[in-house]
């Protein structure tokens, strides 16, 4: 279950435009511009005529001689049949298919689509017919199916095209039909939904959204998948050969890009890489932070969770945090986040704040602050004394920081500044006690929460991000007063974005030295070099990194 961006206060994904790169060239289904979704398709009638956007129709056949008009009674029957077909379309499957299209074809982000209030209108204009409004159950199913299909996309495609004996390849099947096939395969193989229901519902959707022939294709492929699952004969690649061949097979089995698998295997080994991919494919866990600034203790939060019958675990690392594996939607619907009782934040992000160690009276600069989770947690440590200056290049995301500060009663100590940190440092005389650079990064430590991100990153992106991180570190260092602290953090597990960036920075800036984080976080998170590092499969938290760098006084 993915969260709306305005709730993901603990996830330090970039708001930096430099880091919002193109979709990975490794993606199975890169499309040319002519295949982008048409968001302004008009509906011919509301009586059920199957008027689809041109993108989803086959090329028109050569014109045939006009036939004699059918009697009005027969025409009425045809219209009624179409209306019945559309009314029988599963709303959550139709919504899931369109949402998956937007993510793959337009590069939309899954968590942002969760909060889209115009989704039904968008489905209407995309498919060419109306569906029933989504109730709460349907909305949850859409979120779960979309996230699941995104996680398992590569494996699902392998199944589909291993069993499909047609002449078409993965890149030749029209995008909407691809999504319908993936949804059906995912429901059968991973969700264990009764095959008869899956086949029937997805065939109905394919016929209504495309044509009868598309429904026949969906019927054939999904029946084969269901039969293979029942007989335990689902096809899988063999893991053998050289490192490239093994990575290719593992990338299919665990549905990750080959470049990621090869990179992880090079510094983690095969077993740890498999554990990491299994973690990424599991439903995500979430952290909740009690808002102590409003007088809410963790015990108070626990009482509220018990009333809501939401299961939880107390964080063993941070006294304000609890850990949820399910029930987050109940917390949101109860208004606990909106009224500032608590915030959604992973413990791994909270431990980065522990590395900063904010103290009352200090001036702290957060260089890439949005959406503000760490900003607000740091501000809560100041106890109304001192200030946090939150800087971000994205004005819209910076508003989330401002709104969060008001909700959590921290606006008296939080000041926002819309700027590029590299421009901000030019000519400024401000120097702070502590500076946090939570840098734009690949997000490879939060793939369980961001299932679409694995397909939107490439090795080239990683290289460009490292260059950007160096640039931002150089700028942030100018804001640290002598005797002050610079904390560099990411939500990545890649050493190229973490240790290597710190080593490179120290070479360029001998006035800084590493100060071990051992006094600020539990021993199990302290690396040999004195850095903070949480690993997903080891700590059951998001992957995160932080280095505490002290600026010498002479």
N, C-alpha and C positions, 0 to 999 in steps of 0.2 A: 504494500500500500504506500503510494507516494504522497508526500505532503505538498500543499500549496506553498509557493515560494515565500509568502509572507509569514508562514509558521516555521520555516526551517532556519530558526535563528542560530542553531548550533553548527550549521554546515557552511564551511568557508569556500563555497564555489565562487568563481570569479564574477564580478560585475564589470571587469575590465574589458573593453571592446577588443583590445589586442589579443585577448585570449579566447574570444568567441570565434574559433576557427571554423572553416568549412567542415562538412561531414567527412569522415575518414574515407580515403580513397580505397580502403580495404572493404568498405561496405558492400554487401552482396548486390544491392539494388540501387546504385547511383543512377539518378535519372537526369535526362536532359531537360532543358527548360520547357520544352513543349509538353512534358508530362506532368507539370505542376498542377495541383488541384485548382479547379475553377470555383472560386468562392462566391461568384455572383450568378450561378446558374439559376434560371427561372423555372418555375413549375408551370407546366402547360395548363393543368386543371387540378382541381381538388377532388375529382371523381375517380381517381385511381389510374388514369392513363400513365403508362410507364415511360414518361418523358425523362430520359437520363441525360446528364451532361455528355457532350460529344465524346469526351475522353473515355467513357466507359461503354460506348457502343461499338460494335463492329463496323467496318466500312460498309456503306450501303451497296446492296447488290444492284446489278443492272436492272433497269426498270422493266417491269412486265406489263403486258396489256391490262388495261383497267378491267376489273371484273364488275359484274352487275351488282349494284348496291344490295346489301342484305336487308331483309325485312327489319323494321324498327324493333320488333320483339327480340330478334336474335342479337342485334346490336346491344340492347339493354342487358341481355344475359352476359355478354362479353365484358361489359363495364362492371357488372356486379361481381364477376369472377375476379377481375383485377382488384376491386376494392377489398374483397375477401382475402386475397393473397397479401396485400399490403397490411391489412389489419392483423394478419397472422405472423407478421415478421417480429422476431424477438427484439424488443427495444434495446436491451443491454448488448446484444450481439451487433446490432446495427451501429449503436453508439461506439462500441469498441472498434469496429472496423474503420469507421471514419476517423476516430482519434488516432489510430495507428497509421492511417494514411497521412494525416497532418504531421505526425512525428517523422515519418520516413521521407515524405515528399517535400515538405516545407521546412524541415529542421526544427519544428516546434519542440518545446521541452515538456515532458510528460507531467511534471509537477505543476506547471502553469496551466495546463489544460484541465486539471482537476477543479480549478476555481472559475471556469468559464461559464458564465450565466447564459450565454447565447448558444450553447451547444446544440439544443434542439433545432434552432433555426439553421445552424450550420449543417446539421445532418440532413435537414429538409432540402437545402439548396445543393448539397453534394450528391445525394442519392436520387433526388427527383420525386420523393414522396414523403409523406408524413409518418411518424411513428408515435406511439403512445408516450406521454411524458414519463420520465424516469422517476420512479419512487426511490425511497432510501435504499431498499434492497438492490434495485437495479444499479444505482449509483455505486454501491460497494462492489458489485460484480464487475462493472466496467473498470474500476480502478484495479481490481485483482487480475482480471483477464489481460488488460493492457500491460501491466507490469510483468505478468508471467510470460506473455508472448515476446515482449522485448528481451527478457532474460534468456529465453530459450530459442530465439529466432533462428540462429544458425543450425541448431540441432533439428528444429522442426522442418526447416527447408531440406535438410539432408534426408529426413524421413519421406517427405512429400516427393522429392525427385528421385529417390531410390525406388519408390513404388509406382511412380507414374511412368507409363510406357509410351507416352505421346511424343511428338516430334519437338515440342516446345521445351526450352530450357528455363532456368530461373529468371533470366532477364527478359524473356519473351512473354511471360504471363502478365496480363494487365494488373496493375497494382492493387485494385480493389479485390480482385479474385485471389491474389496472393494472401491478402489479409484474412479473407474468409477461410481459406484453407488452413492458415496458421492457427486461427482461433479454434477451428474444429479439431485439429491435431493436438493442440495444447489441452483442450478439454478432455479428450480421450486418454492421452498418454500421461499427463501430469496431474490433472484434476480428478480423474477417475469418474467423470460424469457418464451416466448410462449412454452407450453408443447410439442407441436408437433415437434418443432425444437430440443428441449432438448432430447426427446426420440429418434428421428431419428439419431441425431449425436452421442449420446452415445452408441446406439445399433451398429452403424457402427464401432465405435472404439472398442467395445468389440469383435465383430466378427473378425476384422482385427488383433487385438492384441492377442486374445485368441482362440475362436472357435465360431461356430454358436450357440451352446447351451448357451454359456455365453451371447450372444446377446439376446437370447430369455428370459433369466432370467432378464436382464436389462430392456427389454421391459415391462415385466409383473410388476415388482416392481415400475418402474417410472410411469407407467400408473395408478397404484393404488394411488401413492402419488399425482399425478395431480388431480385425481378424488376426493380424500379426501380434497385437498385444495379448489377445486371448490365448494364443498359442505360444507366447513367449518367444517370438521369432522376429522382433523388431530389429531392423538392420543397424549395425554399429561398425565404425571403422576399427581396424586393428592398430593398436599402438605398438609400432615396431620401426626399425630402420634408424636413420640418423636423427639428430636433434630436430631438424626441420620437419621430417616426416612425423615424428612423435608429436611435435607441437601442433601440426596440422590435424592429426587424429584427435588429440586432446581438446583442441579448439572446437571440434565438432561435438564431441561427447559432452563437454561442459559449456558449450556455446559461448566462446570468447574469441575475439580476434587473434589471429595467429601471432601477430607481432607482440601482443601483450604476453601470450603464453611463452614465447621464446625468451622474451626479456625477463620474465619472472623465473623461468627455469634456470637462466644463466646465473642468478644470484640467490635464489631460494632453493633450487633443486626441484625434482619432479614431484615428490610427495607433498612438500609444502605448497607448491603451486596448485596441486589438486585440492588441497584443503582450502586454499584461498578462493578458488573458483567455486567450490561447494558453498562457502560462506556467502559469496556474492549472489548465488542463485537462491538462497533462502529468503523468505519474507523478512523484511527489515525489523529491527528492534528500535525503540525510541527512548530517549531520556526526557524526564520532566524535572525542571528546576523550580523549587519553591521560591517565591519572591520574598526574601527576607526583608527587603527594603519597605515592604508594606506590612511587615509584622507577621508574615506567614512562615511558619516553621515547617520542616519536613513532616513532623508529627501532625500538624494541622492538615497538610496535603494528604497524608495517609488516611485521615478520618474521612475526607471528602471522597477519596478513591474507594474506600470501603462502602460508602453510601451508594456510589455509582456501580458497585460490584465489578470494578476494574481490577484484575490481578496485577500485582507489581512485585518488584524486589527492591530492597534498599541498596543503594550504591555502596560498595565497600570502600570507595575511594573519595567521595565527596559528600559532606553531610547535608547538603541542600538537595541532593538528587535522588530520584527513584528511577527504576528501569522497567519499561513496559514491553511486553511481547505482543500484546493485543489490547484492544479497548481504547485506543487513542481517539477514535471518532466519538466515543461516549464523552470523553473529557472535553473535546472541542464543542460538542453540542450542548454540554452543560454550561458553557460560557466561562470555564475556569481560565482559559487563555485570554479571551477577549476582555475579561474584567481585571486581568493582571495578577491573578492568584498564583499562576505558574507560567513558565515558558517552556516550549519544546526546545531541548538542547541536549546533544549527546555528551556523555561524560568525557569523551576524548577532547571535545572543545572546552569543556570546563577545566580540564587539566592544563590546557594551554594558558588559561587565565591564572591558574596556580603558579605557572612558571613566571608570568609577569609579576605576580605578587603585589597587587595594588594596595597602597596604604593611604589612610586619610591624610589630606593635605597635599597630595602629589598632583602634579600636572602630567597627564598621560595623553599621548597622541596615538590614535588608531588610524593607520594610513590607508587601508582599504577596508573600510568599516562595514559597509552594507553586506547583508541585511541587518546586522547589529547585535547578534547574539553575544559575542564576546565583549562588544562595547558596553552593553547594558550590565553584563555580569561584573565587569571591571568597575563600572560606576557604582554598583551596589556595595562594593567593598569600601568605597570612600566615606560612607556614613555621612553624606551631606557636606563633607569638607574636601576641597580640591575640585578638579574638573577633568573631564575626558573630552578631547577634541576629536570628533569623528569626521574623517575626510573620505570622500568617495567621488569617483568620476561620473557615476550614474545617478542623476538627480532623482529618478523615479524610485530606485532602490534606497536612496538616502532618506526618502520620506518614510520608509519602513522604520528606520532608526528613530526618527523624530516621533512617529506615532507610538513606537514601542516605549520610548522614554516617558511619554505622557501616561500611557497605560500602566507602566510599572512605577510611576511616581519618581522618575529619575531625571526629569527635564531640568531640574535646578542645577545639575552637575554635568549635563551632556550638552555640548555645543556642536552643531553640524557645519560642515564646510564643503560645498560642491566644488571640487577641483581635482585635477590630476596631481598626484603627489609630486611628480617630477616638476610641474610648473609651480606648485605651492612653495617649494623650497627656494625658488629663485627670488632673492631679495628679502626673504623673511628673516626676522631676528629671533623668532620663537625657538626656544630650546626647552625640551621637556625632561622631566625626571626619568620617564620611561616611554619608550616608543614600541608599539606593536605593529609589525608588518605581517599581516595574515595574507600571504601573497596569492595572487591568481595562480592556479595550478591545474594539473590534469584531473584532479578529483579521483585518482585511482584508489583512494582509501574509503570512498563512500559509494562504491558501485552497487552495494545491496540496496541503498536508498535511491540511487539514480540509475535505474536499469537501462535507460536509453543512452547513458553517457559512454558506455563501452564501445558503441558503434559510431560515436561522434568524435572519437579521438583517434589520432594517427601518430606514428612515430615522428613525423615532421612537426606536428603540433607540439610534441614534447620538447623538441629541440628549440622551437620558437619561444616556448614558455620559459625555458631555462635562461634564454637571453633577456627576456622581460624581467625575470626575477632578479638577475644581476643588476639591471638598470634601477629597479625599485629599491633594492638594498642600498645601492650607492646613495640614492636620494634620501631614504629614511635615515641613514647614518648622520646626515647633516643636522637632523632635528634633535639629536641626543646631546645633552650637556655633558661636559667632563664629569666623570663619576657616575654617569647615568647608565641606563640599561636599554639595549635594543634586543627585542625578541623577534626572531624570524620563525614563522610557522607556516605549515601547509596542511592540507587534508589529503596528502599523497603518501604512498609507501615507497615511492621510487627514490633510490639514493641519488640519482641525477638531479632531482629537485630539492633534495634535502642536504645530506652531508656534503656532497660535492659543491653545492652552491655556497655553503658556509666556508668551506676550505678556500674556495676561489675568492670570496669576500675578504677573508683574513689576509690573503696574499696582497690584495689591493689596499687594505686598511690596517696597517700594523698598530694603529692606536686602539684597536679593539682586541680583546682576548676572550676566550670561552670561559664562562663561569658555569660550573656544573649545576645541574638542576636537582641534585640529590637531596637538597634541603626542602624542595618544594613539591615533589611528587613521590609516590611510593617507589621503592627500589626496583620493582619489576618493570618499571617504565624508563629506567635510566640506562642509556647505552654506554658502551665502553668509553666513548668520547665525552660523556657527560651531557648528551642530548636527551630530550624527552622523545619517546617513540612508542606509540600504541599500534599493535598489529592486530588486524581484524580477527584472524583465526586463533590467535593466542589469547587475546584479552576479551573477545566478544564485544568489542566496541568498534566504532569507526577507526580507520587508520589515520593517524595524525603524527606530526613531527613538530618539534620546537627547539630552538637553540637560544640560550641566554648569553648575550654578548655584552661584556662590560667595557665601557669607554674609559681608558686610563686618563688620569688627571694631568700627566705631563708627557 
